[in-house]
Amino acid sequence: MQKRCYYETLGIERSASGETVKKAFRKLAMQYHPDRNPGDNDAEHRFKEINEAYDVLKDEDKRAAYDRFGHAAFENGGPRGNGGGFSEGSFADIFDDLFGDFMGGRQRGQSRTRGADLRFDLEITLEEAHNGKDASITVPSSVACNECHGTGSAAGSEPKVCRTCDGRGKVRSQQGFFMIERTCPTCQGVGQTIANPCRSCSGSGRIRKERTLQVKIPPGVDDGTRIRLGGEGEAGLRNGQSGDLYIFLSLKPHRLFKRDGPHIFCRVPIPMTKAALGGEVEIPTIDGARAKITLPAGTQSGKQFRLRGKGMNTLNNQGRGDMIVETAVETPVNLTKRQKELLKEFEAEGGEDTSPETKSFFTRVKEAWDELTE
């Protein structure tokens, strides 16, 4: 019986893209899979046709040959070379194409175990968070073995492709409609076996070692900021891909400042006399400079002054926050005899009138008491 055109089998145009070919195959393979059509010989035949068509059209070289010579390109020992059948490896490739996006399909030779990610906690000062810093850290981790160069094999020998999984690191078994994939029990997912392991690393291809790394901390980082160093985590098993290193930053408490996002808060004690008479107060800023604020006469505790652009640097050079200065008026202590006399004279001169908030409060208290006694 004459074979159907592969493009017709998948229901696509000859100009269809690779993604269109894959989508058409998935749809039809799910529709005609034997487990969905038990005892239906026509569906089983259709499923084989779909697999055969996709096996050719998904490969650029095979597709080019088919476009030029048709089915004759794969007959009598042509480029396909398997007489139109499907080997176990071919079916595994089709399985990856059908379910790979959902199950993390993996190609042959890419199954070496990836190294673990590492975490490193680094404490910095508020000034360092503002200015940025080049830090040096020491991280204990696994690195590639120098003696075997990460292969895990002793000198003069090489790893062999695992026969159980054919180098994939995974083995599959079918249970009804579902295909179950698990780590190969022979090579533990590496895809290779070691006949003569390296003595230094016992065949793992890696050893424990402390490494010193340089980390650039950008200006404007905050408590909890995470910095990723790609490929600086644990070395992969037998030259597998290395994991990543994540540096988590925390800020030391500051003696003068508190941070609120991009802003800096500072509570400044003010002598009673300066608060009453007014004047200038000089305060430090996070960048090591100094700033002045002018107190109006009669400044009360809790009054806030905002200094624009005197706060923290922000990430990605988005400017600076503000500095909020809050006053705390101090009551004099340890007065001399003369100072006490002066305060009594001040009180005798009508000190209550200079404290309007206090006078207003006790006036309200008196009115409340009067209402209770009526």
C-alpha positions as CSV (number, residue, x, y, z in Angstrom):
1,M,0.0,0.0,0.0
2,Q,1.3,3.4,-0.9
3,K,2.4,5.6,2.0
4,R,0.6,8.9,2.6
5,C,2.4,12.1,2.4
6,Y,4.0,13.0,5.7
7,Y,2.6,16.5,5.6
8,E,-0.9,15.2,4.9
9,T,-0.5,12.7,7.7
10,L,0.1,15.5,10.2
11,G,-2.4,17.8,8.5
12,I,0.1,20.7,7.9
13,E,1.4,22.7,5.0
14,R,4.8,22.1,3.5
15,S,5.9,25.5,4.7
16,A,4.9,24.8,8.3
17,S,7.5,25.8,11.0
18,G,9.1,23.3,13.4
19,E,6.8,24.5,16.2
20,T,3.7,23.9,14.0
21,V,5.0,20.4,13.2
22,K,5.4,19.7,16.9
23,K,1.9,21.0,17.9
24,A,0.3,19.0,15.1
25,F,2.1,15.8,16.2
26,R,1.1,16.3,19.9
27,K,-2.5,16.8,19.1
28,L,-2.8,13.7,16.8
29,A,-0.6,11.5,19.0
30,M,-2.9,12.1,22.0
31,Q,-6.0,11.5,19.8
32,Y,-4.8,8.2,18.3
33,H,-2.7,6.7,21.2
34,P,-3.5,3.0,21.5
35,D,-4.3,3.4,25.2
36,R,-7.1,5.7,24.3
37,N,-8.3,3.4,21.6
38,P,-8.0,-0.1,23.0
39,G,-8.7,-2.8,20.3
40,D,-8.9,-0.2,17.5
41,N,-6.5,-1.4,14.8
42,D,-7.1,1.6,12.6
43,A,-6.1,4.0,15.5
44,E,-3.0,1.9,16.1
45,H,-2.0,2.1,12.5
46,R,-2.7,5.8,12.4
47,F,-0.6,6.3,15.5
48,K,2.4,4.6,13.8
49,E,1.9,6.8,10.7
50,I,1.9,9.9,12.9
51,N,5.1,8.8,14.7
52,E,6.9,8.0,11.4
53,A,5.9,11.3,9.8
54,Y,7.0,13.3,12.8
55,D,10.3,11.4,13.2
56,V,11.2,12.7,9.7
57,L,9.7,16.2,9.7
58,K,11.1,17.3,13.1
59,D,14.7,16.8,11.8
60,E,15.9,19.4,9.4
61,D,18.2,17.1,7.4
62,K,15.6,14.3,7.1
63,R,12.9,16.9,6.2
64,A,15.1,18.4,3.4
65,A,15.8,14.9,2.0
66,Y,12.1,14.1,2.1
67,D,11.1,17.3,0.4
68,R,13.6,16.5,-2.4
69,F,13.1,12.7,-2.9
70,G,9.9,11.9,-1.0
71,H,9.6,8.5,0.6
72,A,12.4,7.1,-1.6
73,A,14.9,9.1,0.5
74,F,14.4,6.6,3.4
75,E,14.1,3.3,1.5
76,N,16.8,0.8,0.6
77,G,19.3,2.0,3.1
78,G,18.6,5.7,2.7
79,P,19.4,8.3,5.3
80,R,17.0,6.9,7.8
81,G,18.7,3.5,7.8
82,N,16.2,1.7,10.1
83,G,13.7,0.4,7.5
84,G,11.0,2.7,8.8
85,G,10.8,1.1,12.2
86,F,11.3,2.8,15.6
87,S,14.2,1.9,18.0
88,E,13.9,2.4,21.7
89,G,16.0,5.5,21.4
90,S,13.7,6.9,18.7
91,F,10.6,6.3,20.8
92,A,12.4,8.0,23.8
93,D,13.0,11.1,21.6
94,I,9.4,11.2,20.5
95,F,8.4,10.9,24.2
96,D,10.6,13.9,25.0
97,D,8.9,15.9,22.2
98,L,5.4,14.9,23.3
99,F,5.8,15.4,27.1
100,G,9.2,17.2,27.5
101,D,7.7,20.6,28.2
102,F,5.7,19.2,31.1
103,M,8.2,16.7,32.5
104,G,11.5,18.4,31.8
105,G,12.5,16.2,28.9
106,R,16.3,15.7,28.8
107,Q,18.5,14.9,25.8
108,R,21.2,12.3,25.7
109,G,24.6,13.4,27.1
110,Q,22.9,16.2,29.2
111,S,22.0,14.1,32.3
112,R,24.9,14.8,34.6
113,T,23.8,15.9,38.0
114,R,23.8,19.7,38.5
115,G,25.5,21.0,41.7
116,A,23.4,22.3,44.5
117,D,22.8,26.0,45.1
118,L,24.5,27.6,48.1
119,R,23.5,30.3,50.5
120,F,25.9,32.7,52.2
121,D,24.7,35.3,54.8
122,L,26.7,38.6,54.8
123,E,26.2,41.4,57.4
124,I,27.1,44.9,56.3
125,T,26.8,48.4,57.9
126,L,24.2,51.0,56.9
127,E,27.1,53.1,55.5
128,E,28.2,50.2,53.3
129,A,24.6,49.7,52.1
130,H,24.5,53.4,51.2
131,N,27.9,53.6,49.5
132,G,28.3,50.0,48.1
133,K,31.2,47.7,48.8
134,D,33.6,45.3,47.3
135,A,33.5,42.4,49.8
136,S,35.7,39.3,50.0
137,I,33.9,36.1,51.3
138,T,35.1,32.6,52.0
139,V,32.7,29.9,51.0
140,P,33.1,26.1,51.8
141,S,31.8,24.1,48.8
142,S,32.5,21.3,46.4
143,V,34.9,22.0,43.5
144,A,36.1,19.9,40.6
145,C,38.7,17.3,41.5
146,N,42.2,18.4,40.2
147,E,43.5,14.9,39.9
148,C,40.8,13.5,37.6
149,H,39.7,16.9,36.2
150,G,36.2,16.3,37.4
151,T,35.6,13.0,35.5
152,G,35.7,10.8,38.5
153,S,37.9,8.2,36.8
154,A,41.5,7.4,37.7
155,A,44.3,8.3,35.4
156,G,44.3,6.2,32.3
157,S,40.6,5.3,32.3
158,E,37.5,7.1,31.3
159,P,33.8,7.0,32.3
160,K,31.6,4.6,30.2
161,V,28.1,5.3,29.0
162,C,25.6,3.7,31.3
163,R,24.1,0.6,29.5
164,T,20.9,0.7,31.6
165,C,19.8,4.1,30.5
166,D,21.9,4.6,27.4
167,G,23.5,7.7,28.9
168,R,20.2,9.5,29.6
169,G,20.3,9.2,33.4
170,K,16.6,8.3,33.3
171,V,14.7,5.1,32.7
172,R,11.1,4.9,31.6
173,S,8.4,2.4,32.0
174,Q,4.8,2.5,30.7
175,Q,1.9,2.0,32.9
176,G,-1.3,2.2,30.9
177,F,-1.5,5.5,29.1
178,F,1.1,7.1,31.3
179,M,4.9,6.9,30.8
180,I,6.8,6.8,34.2
181,E,10.3,8.3,34.3
182,R,12.7,7.8,37.2
183,T,16.4,8.2,37.9
184,C,18.5,5.4,36.6
185,P,19.4,3.0,39.4
186,T,22.7,2.0,37.9
187,C,24.3,5.5,37.3
188,Q,22.1,7.5,39.8
189,G,21.2,9.9,37.1
190,V,24.7,10.8,35.8
191,G,24.5,8.8,32.6
192,Q,27.9,7.3,33.1
193,T,29.5,4.5,35.1
194,I,33.0,4.5,36.6
195,A,35.0,1.3,36.4
196,N,38.2,2.6,38.0
197,P,37.3,5.6,40.3
198,C,39.7,8.4,41.2
199,R,41.2,7.9,44.7
200,S,41.0,11.6,45.6
201,C,37.3,12.1,45.0
202,S,36.1,8.4,45.2
203,G,34.6,8.7,41.7
204,S,32.4,11.8,42.3
205,G,34.6,14.1,40.4
206,R,34.6,16.8,43.2
207,I,36.2,17.5,46.5
208,R,35.4,19.8,49.4
209,K,37.4,23.1,49.5
210,E,37.1,26.6,50.8
211,R,37.0,29.3,48.1
212,T,37.6,33.0,48.4
213,L,35.3,35.1,46.2
214,Q,35.0,38.8,45.5
215,V,31.5,40.2,45.7
216,K,30.4,43.6,44.4
217,I,27.7,45.0,46.6
218,P,25.9,47.9,44.7
219,P,24.9,51.1,46.5
220,G,21.3,51.1,47.8
221,V,20.9,47.5,48.9
222,D,18.5,46.8,51.7
223,D,18.1,44.3,54.5
224,G,17.2,41.0,52.8
225,T,18.6,41.9,49.4
226,R,19.8,38.8,47.5
227,I,22.8,38.7,45.2
228,R,23.2,35.8,42.8
229,L,26.6,34.6,41.6
230,G,25.9,32.2,38.7
231,G,28.0,29.0,38.7
232,E,29.6,29.7,42.1
233,G,27.7,27.0,44.0
234,E,28.5,23.3,44.4
235,A,30.3,21.7,41.5
236,G,28.2,19.3,39.5
237,L,28.8,15.5,39.8
238,R,31.4,14.4,37.3
239,N,31.8,17.7,35.4
240,G,28.1,18.4,35.7
241,Q,26.8,22.0,35.7
242,S,27.7,24.0,38.9
243,G,24.9,25.4,41.0
244,D,24.6,29.1,41.9
245,L,25.6,31.0,45.1
246,Y,23.0,33.3,46.7
247,I,24.3,36.0,49.1
248,F,21.7,37.3,51.5
249,L,22.5,40.7,53.0
250,S,21.5,41.9,56.5
251,L,22.2,45.3,58.0
252,K,23.8,46.0,61.4
253,P,21.8,48.3,63.7
254,H,23.1,51.8,63.5
255,R,23.8,54.0,66.6
256,L,22.2,57.1,65.1
257,F,20.0,56.3,62.2
258,K,17.0,54.1,61.4
259,R,16.2,53.2,57.8
260,D,12.7,53.1,56.2
261,G,13.2,52.1,52.6
262,P,15.1,54.9,50.9
263,H,14.6,57.3,53.8
264,I,16.7,57.8,57.0
265,F,15.2,58.7,60.3
266,C,17.2,60.4,63.1
267,R,16.0,61.6,66.5
268,V,17.9,64.6,67.7
269,P,17.8,65.8,71.4
270,I,17.4,69.6,71.7
271,P,18.2,71.7,74.8
272,M,15.2,73.4,76.3
273,T,16.7,76.8,75.9
274,K,17.5,76.3,72.2
275,A,14.0,74.9,71.5
276,A,12.5,78.0,73.3
277,L,14.7,80.6,71.7
278,G,15.3,79.0,68.3
279,G,18.6,78.5,66.5
280,E,20.7,76.2,64.3
281,V,21.5,72.6,65.0
282,E,24.2,70.6,63.1
283,I,23.6,66.9,62.5
284,P,25.6,64.2,60.7
285,T,24.3,62.5,57.5
286,I,24.7,58.9,56.2
287,D,27.4,59.9,53.7
288,G,29.7,61.3,56.4
289,A,28.9,65.0,55.8
290,R,27.0,67.4,58.0
291,A,23.8,69.3,57.6
292,K,22.2,72.2,59.5
293,I,18.6,72.7,60.4
294,T,17.1,75.9,61.7
295,L,14.8,75.6,64.7
296,P,12.1,78.2,65.0
297,A,11.5,79.7,68.5
298,G,9.1,77.5,70.5
299,T,10.1,74.2,68.8
300,Q,8.3,71.3,70.5
301,S,9.3,67.6,70.9
302,G,8.2,65.5,67.9
303,K,8.5,68.3,65.3
304,Q,10.0,66.8,62.1
305,F,12.3,68.4,59.6
306,R,12.8,66.8,56.1
307,L,16.1,67.1,54.4
308,R,15.6,66.3,50.7
309,G,18.1,64.0,49.1
310,K,20.0,63.3,52.3
311,G,18.7,59.7,52.7
312,M,19.9,56.4,51.3
313,N,21.1,55.8,47.8
314,T,18.7,53.6,45.9
315,L,19.4,50.6,43.6
316,N,19.9,51.2,39.9
317,N,20.8,54.9,40.5
318,Q,17.2,56.1,41.0
319,G,18.3,59.0,43.2
320,R,18.4,59.3,47.0
321,G,15.8,59.3,49.7
322,D,15.2,61.9,52.3
323,M,16.4,62.3,55.9
324,I,13.8,63.0,58.5
325,V,15.0,64.7,61.7
326,E,12.7,64.6,64.7
327,T,13.3,66.8,67.7
328,A,13.2,65.7,71.3
329,V,13.3,68.6,73.7
330,E,15.2,67.8,76.9
331,T,14.1,68.9,80.3
332,P,17.1,70.3,82.3
333,V,18.6,68.1,85.0
334,N,21.3,68.6,87.7
335,L,20.4,72.3,88.1
336,T,22.6,74.6,90.1
337,K,21.1,76.8,92.8
338,R,21.3,79.8,90.6
339,Q,19.6,78.0,87.7
340,K,16.8,77.0,89.9
341,E,16.4,80.6,91.0
342,L,16.2,81.7,87.4
343,L,13.5,79.2,86.6
344,K,11.5,80.3,89.6
345,E,11.8,83.9,88.4
346,F,10.7,82.8,84.9
347,E,7.7,81.0,86.4
348,A,6.8,84.1,88.5
349,E,6.8,86.2,85.4
350,G,3.9,84.2,83.9
351,G,5.5,81.0,82.8
352,E,2.1,79.4,82.2
353,D,1.3,81.7,79.3
354,T,4.4,80.4,77.5
355,S,3.1,76.8,77.6
356,P,-0.3,77.2,75.7
357,E,-0.8,73.5,75.2
358,T,-0.4,72.8,78.9
359,K,-2.8,75.6,79.8
360,S,-5.3,74.4,77.3
361,F,-5.2,70.8,78.6
362,F,-5.8,71.8,82.2
363,T,-8.6,74.2,81.2
364,R,-10.4,71.2,79.5
365,V,-9.8,69.1,82.7
366,K,-11.4,71.8,84.8
367,E,-14.4,72.1,82.5
368,A,-14.9,68.3,82.7
369,W,-14.8,68.3,86.4
370,D,-17.3,71.2,86.6
371,E,-19.7,69.2,84.4
372,L,-19.5,66.2,86.7
373,T,-20.3,68.3,89.8
374,E,-23.4,70.1,88.3
